[in-house]
Amino acid sequence: MIKAGIIGAAGYTAGELFRILLNHPEVEVLFATSNSQEGKTVSSVHMDLLGETDLVFSKYPQQGVDVLFLCGGHGMSSTFLKENPIPSSTKVVDLSRDFRLGPDNQGFVYGLPELNREAIRNADKLANPGCFATCIQLALLPLAKAAKLGKEVHVHAITGSTGAGQKPVSTTHFSWRNNNLSIYKAFSHQHLGEIHQSANQLQPDYQTQINFLPMRGDFPRGIFASTYLEFKEEQEVAEKLYNEYYEPHLFTHVSTQNPHLKQVVNTNKAILYVEKHDNKLLIISMIDNLLKGASGQAVQNMNLMFGLPEEMGLKLKAIAF
């Protein structure tokens, strides 16, 4: 049985992590820490876990674990690891952006299984990808592998309100977000660095400009991205590129029908769809930002790191209607 601990365990991603790990047949969660909720029961914060766990939020304990999940805010993981030396026998999965970008990633492997599966299997320290980054990279990886990323890539992506975290701010509370849309961080979103890094890994001469317009959606969870770029080949060529690239990947599926967001909400799936228009290729990609974009992918990576079946504990059902 894998013994796990969760640091910064009061937020949305930690709540999803609990829900998966408490039902994972090979994992026992030994402790969960939270500076803001110390002494409270986990189920008093993640209220749907009432009856599922008796854990109480605590300070970082001395007891050892096999894997440590870091779910604190950006910047907190690097601080925590400086202040708390981790035994070499403990694997670390970081869900912040602190160690995603090289060359100063301190030995963390970038944890996108569709890109780095074999490196993840051998990793002791793993940087879980960002949610927008995961969704957009999955749209681009087959083209990068075939060296077909051209001069410009255009991306428009909408994310649910949970992507902004649990702490309420002016653009996340219900009365502002409901029946509303807005663009933020146009052309400058922090996940662009991850996307460029992964594209360069597959297409080293890649110098493409990614024109990324992120949008706040009026729904709680999910990311829906539409990407387009110049593409000279036919529809069948695009379909073959995507089907062949993702054939060995259990959670990423290429649809033959124009998909919709509810197909992935509450699952660890990614769904892609390609459609040729004149000299342009449209790629639709979608994930659940809290699962494939965060905690589900973290568990997928943990499974790989411990030699377990990649899908273990992740057979989650979508919201159909």
C-alpha positions in Angstrom: 0.0 0.0 0.0 1.4 3.4 -1.0 1.3 5.9 1.9 0.5 9.4 0.8 0.5 12.9 2.3 -1.1 16.1 1.0 0.4 19.6 1.6 -1.9 22.6 1.2 -4.9 20.3 1.3 -7.8 22.8 1.7 -8.2 23.9 -1.9 -10.2 22.7 -5.0 -7.4 20.6 -6.4 -6.7 18.9 -3.1 -10.4 18.2 -2.7 -10.3 16.3 -6.0 -7.1 14.6 -5.0 -8.8 13.3 -1.8 -11.8 12.0 -3.7 -9.5 10.0 -6.0 -7.0 8.7 -3.4 -9.6 7.7 -0.9 -11.0 5.3 -3.5 -7.7 4.2 -4.9 -7.1 0.5 -4.1 -3.3 0.9 -3.6 -3.2 4.2 -1.6 -3.7 5.3 2.0 -3.7 9.0 2.8 -1.8 9.4 6.1 -2.0 13.1 6.6 -3.2 16.4 5.1 -1.8 19.8 6.1 -3.4 23.3 5.9 -2.3 26.5 7.6 -5.8 28.0 7.4 -7.8 24.9 8.5 -5.5 23.3 11.0 -7.4 21.3 13.6 -10.5 21.0 11.5 -11.7 17.7 10.0 -11.1 17.3 6.2 -14.8 16.7 5.7 -15.7 20.0 7.3 -14.0 21.7 4.4 -14.5 19.2 1.6 -18.0 18.5 2.7 -18.8 15.8 0.2 -16.2 13.6 2.0 -18.4 13.3 5.1 -18.4 9.7 6.0 -15.4 9.0 3.7 -12.5 10.1 6.0 -11.8 11.0 9.6 -8.6 12.8 8.8 -7.9 16.2 10.5 -5.9 18.9 8.9 -2.5 19.1 10.7 0.9 20.6 10.6 3.6 18.8 8.5 4.3 15.6 10.6 7.6 13.7 10.9 6.1 10.4 9.8 7.3 9.2 6.5 5.3 8.7 3.3 6.0 7.1 0.0 4.6 10.1 -2.0 4.0 13.7 -1.1 1.5 15.8 -3.1 2.2 19.6 -3.0 -1.1 21.4 -3.5 -0.3 24.9 -2.2 -0.3 28.1 -4.1 2.4 29.0 -6.6 5.6 29.7 -4.9 4.7 27.7 -1.8 6.1 24.4 -3.0 9.7 25.7 -3.4 9.5 27.4 0.0 8.1 24.2 1.6 10.9 22.0 0.1 13.6 24.5 1.3 12.2 24.4 4.8 11.4 20.7 5.0 14.0 18.3 3.6 12.3 15.3 2.0 13.8 11.8 2.4 15.2 10.4 -0.8 12.8 7.5 -0.6 9.7 9.9 -0.8 8.5 10.8 -4.3 7.2 14.3 -4.8 4.3 15.4 -7.1 4.0 19.2 -7.3 0.8 20.7 -8.6 2.1 24.3 -8.6 4.1 25.9 -11.4 7.3 26.2 -9.3 9.3 23.5 -11.1 7.6 23.1 -14.6 10.2 25.1 -16.6 13.8 24.3 -17.2 16.7 24.7 -16.7 16.0 25.7 -13.1 13.5 22.9 -12.4 15.7 21.2 -9.8 15.4 17.8 -11.3 11.6 17.7 -11.6 10.3 15.8 -14.6 7.5 17.6 -16.5 4.5 15.4 -16.0 2.5 15.3 -19.2 2.2 11.6 -19.9 1.4 12.1 -23.6 4.8 13.7 -23.9 7.1 12.2 -21.2 5.6 8.8 -20.1 8.9 6.9 -19.9 10.6 9.7 -18.1 7.7 9.9 -15.6 8.1 6.2 -14.9 11.6 6.8 -13.6 10.9 10.1 -11.8 11.3 10.8 -8.1 10.2 14.4 -8.5 7.4 15.4 -10.8 6.0 18.8 -11.9 2.3 18.4 -12.8 1.4 20.5 -15.8 -1.0 23.5 -15.7 -4.6 23.1 -16.8 -4.6 25.4 -19.8 -1.1 24.1 -20.7 -2.4 20.5 -20.7 -5.4 21.2 -22.9 -3.5 23.3 -25.4 -0.4 21.1 -25.6 -2.6 18.1 -26.4 -3.9 20.0 -29.3 -0.4 20.7 -30.6 1.8 17.7 -29.8 1.0 15.6 -32.9 1.7 18.5 -35.2 5.0 19.3 -33.4 6.1 15.7 -33.6 5.5 15.8 -37.4 7.3 19.2 -37.6 4.1 20.8 -38.9 3.7 23.8 -36.5 3.9 26.8 -38.8 4.4 30.5 -38.5 1.5 31.2 -36.1 -0.9 29.3 -33.8 -4.1 30.9 -32.7 -5.8 29.7 -29.5 -9.0 30.7 -27.8 -9.8 28.8 -24.6 -12.5 29.2 -21.9 -12.0 27.9 -18.4 -14.4 27.2 -15.5 -14.4 29.3 -12.3 -12.6 26.6 -10.3 -9.5 27.3 -12.3 -9.0 30.5 -10.3 -8.8 28.6 -7.0 -11.0 28.5 -3.9 -10.2 32.0 -2.5 -12.9 34.4 -3.7 -11.8 37.4 -5.7 -13.8 40.0 -7.7 -13.8 37.9 -10.9 -14.8 34.6 -9.3 -17.7 35.2 -7.1 -21.1 34.0 -8.4 -22.9 37.3 -9.0 -20.0 38.5 -11.2 -19.2 35.2 -13.0 -22.8 34.0 -13.7 -24.1 34.9 -17.1 -20.8 36.7 -17.9 -17.7 36.3 -20.0 -14.3 38.1 -20.0 -10.8 37.8 -21.4 -7.8 38.0 -19.2 -4.0 37.8 -19.6 -4.4 38.1 -23.4 -1.2 36.9 -25.2 0.7 36.7 -21.8 -0.8 33.8 -19.8 1.8 32.1 -17.6 1.2 28.6 -19.2 2.6 29.8 -22.5 6.1 28.9 -21.2 5.1 25.3 -20.7 3.5 25.0 -24.1 6.6 26.5 -25.9 8.9 24.2 -23.9 7.0 21.0 -24.9 6.6 22.1 -28.5 10.4 22.6 -28.7 11.0 19.2 -27.2 9.3 17.6 -30.3 10.0 20.2 -32.9 13.4 21.8 -31.9 13.4 24.4 -34.7 10.0 25.6 -33.5 9.8 29.4 -33.3 6.0 29.8 -33.7 4.1 32.6 -32.1 1.2 31.3 -30.0 -1.6 33.9 -29.9 -3.5 32.8 -26.8 -6.7 34.4 -25.6 -7.8 32.9 -22.3 -11.4 33.5 -21.2 -13.3 33.2 -17.9 -16.4 31.1 -18.4 -19.6 31.2 -16.5 -19.4 27.5 -15.5 -17.6 25.8 -12.6 -15.3 23.3 -14.3 -13.8 22.3 -17.6 -11.6 23.9 -20.3 -12.7 24.2 -23.9 -10.0 25.3 -26.4 -10.2 26.0 -30.1 -6.9 26.2 -31.9 -6.2 26.9 -35.5 -3.2 27.2 -37.8 -2.2 26.9 -41.4 -2.1 23.3 -42.6 -1.5 22.3 -46.2 -2.4 18.6 -46.0 -5.9 17.1 -46.3 -8.3 16.2 -43.5 -7.3 12.5 -43.6 -3.7 13.4 -43.0 -4.6 15.4 -39.9 -6.8 12.6 -38.6 -4.0 10.0 -39.1 -1.5 12.2 -37.2 -3.7 12.6 -34.2 -5.0 9.0 -34.1 -1.5 7.5 -34.4 0.0 9.9 -31.8 -2.7 9.2 -29.2 -3.3 5.5 -29.9 -1.1 4.4 -26.9 -2.6 7.0 -24.5 -5.5 5.7 -22.4 -7.0 9.0 -21.4 -6.8 11.0 -24.7 -9.3 10.3 -27.4 -9.7 11.7 -30.9 -13.4 12.1 -31.7 -15.0 11.7 -35.1 -17.8 14.1 -34.1 -17.7 17.7 -33.0 -17.5 17.2 -29.1 -18.9 19.2 -26.2 -17.5 20.0 -22.8 -19.8 17.7 -20.7 -18.1 14.7 -22.3 -15.0 15.4 -20.1 -16.3 17.1 -17.0 -15.8 14.9 -13.9 -13.3 12.6 -15.8 -9.6 12.4 -16.4 -10.2 12.3 -20.2 -9.0 14.6 -22.9 -11.1 14.8 -26.1 -9.7 16.1 -29.4 -11.3 16.8 -32.7 -9.7 18.0 -36.0 -11.4 19.7 -38.9 -9.9 21.2 -42.1 -11.2 24.5 -43.5 -9.5 25.6 -46.7 -5.8 26.1 -45.7 -6.6 26.1 -42.0 -6.8 23.2 -39.5 -9.1 23.6 -36.5 -8.3 21.5 -33.4 -10.8 21.4 -30.6 -9.4 20.1 -27.3 -11.1 19.8 -23.9 -10.4 18.6 -20.4 -11.7 18.9 -16.8 -9.4 21.5 -15.4 -9.5 20.0 -11.9 -8.9 16.4 -13.1 -6.9 15.9 -16.3 -5.8 19.5 -15.7 -4.6 18.9 -12.1 -5.4 16.2 -9.6 -6.5 13.4 -12.0 -3.3 13.8 -14.0 -1.3 13.9 -10.7 -2.7 10.5 -9.8 -2.1 9.2 -13.3 1.5 10.3 -12.9 1.7 8.7 -9.4 0.5 5.4 -10.9 3.3 5.6 -13.6 5.9 6.5 -11.0 5.0 3.5 -8.8 4.6 1.0 -11.7 0.8 0.7 -11.3 -1.7 0.5 -14.1 -1.9 4.1 -15.4 -5.7 4.1 -15.1 -5.9 2.7 -11.6 -8.4 4.8 -9.5 -9.3 7.0 -12.4 -12.4 5.4 -14.0 -14.5 8.4 -13.4 -17.9 9.1 -15.1 -18.7 12.2 -17.2 -21.7 14.3 -16.6 -24.0 13.3 -19.4 -26.6 16.2 -19.3 
